[in-house]
Amino acid sequence: MSNRIAQLKTKAHPALLLILLFILFTSGCAVEAAKNNVENNKYKAAENSRLNTVQESSIKIQPNSPADTVRVFYKDLREQHFREALFLTNLRPAIEGLTENELKDLQVDFAPLARQIPADVEINGEIISGNSATVTAKLPDNETEKIELQQIRLRRENDVWIILSVDEASEALIKKEGKNYFFLLRIETHQQEAKEMLNRISKAEIVYAMQNKGFYADMPTLVNQNLLPEDIKSFDSTGYNYKISLSPDKKGYSAKAEPAIYGKTGKLSFWFEVNGDKTSALISKDEKGKPNADSSNL
C-alpha cells in the first residue's frame, strides 16, 4: 500500500484516482486471488450482452478469452460500469458487498478514472498457459500518461478469467476487509495527502516570504499567487479542511489539516507552526472528530 501512496502527485486530487490508475494501468500484477462464485455466470452473461462494440485490436479475440476479459474490463470502466468491471478482477471482494448507495458514494473517486480510458484499447497479444494468461495492450502509463504497451496477467477460476490487479498481500487484506477496503484506502490516501499538502503549504509560505520581506500569507493569497491548488479550499477532492493562521505581525503562522468527515474522509488531524526561524515538527493525532486544539501560541 505504502509504495502506491508514494506515487501520489503533490496536486490535490480525488483520493482513489491515482491509486486506481496505478492498480489498473501498470504491468506485472501478482498472482492468487479470491475465489469467484456462481454469480460469475450472471455477470458473464451481462458482460457478453455489452460486447456489440468491437474495440480496435491487432489479434483475433475469442469470446470469453483472456483478451476478451481485458477488452470488456476497460470498456466497462470507460462506460462507468464500475461494479461489473471490478468483478472481472481480484478486487471483486471489495466491490461485491457494496450497496448501491455505498457504490454511489465512491463515484467521486471512480468517475474520473473513466476519462483516462482510451476510446479504443488496442490488444495485440495473448499467451495462455494452463490457468494463467498474459495479455498485452496499449494503455496510459501512470507516470507519463502516454499510451504504452503493457502486460496484464490473468488467472482462470471456475471457467472465468479474472485480471490480477493486486498482489497477494493486498488480496489478503481485501478478503479480510471486504467492502470496507475502498473506504479504508480512501482514508489512508487522504491522510497521506494531508501530510503532503501541509508540506506544500510550508514550501509555498517560504517562497512567498522570500518575495515579500519575510511576511507570510493567508491561504486565499497563496492560492491567488498559484502557490497552492484551488481545491485546497474545499474538501470535495481532498477529504480534509485546511487552515492557515497568521501571527499579528505576519512573521509566523500555523497550518492545520482536519478530516472533513471523521471516519469517512480521514481520522488523523495534522498541524505544525512556524515562529520566527523555528518550525515545529508535524504533529498528527486522532481527535475522534473533534477540532484539534490550537497548537499555536502566535
Summary of the structure (lengths in Angstrom):
residues: 298
radius of gyration: 22.5
end to end distance: 37.6
largest distance: 71.6
contacts: 924
relative contact order: 0.13
helix: 39%
strand: 21%
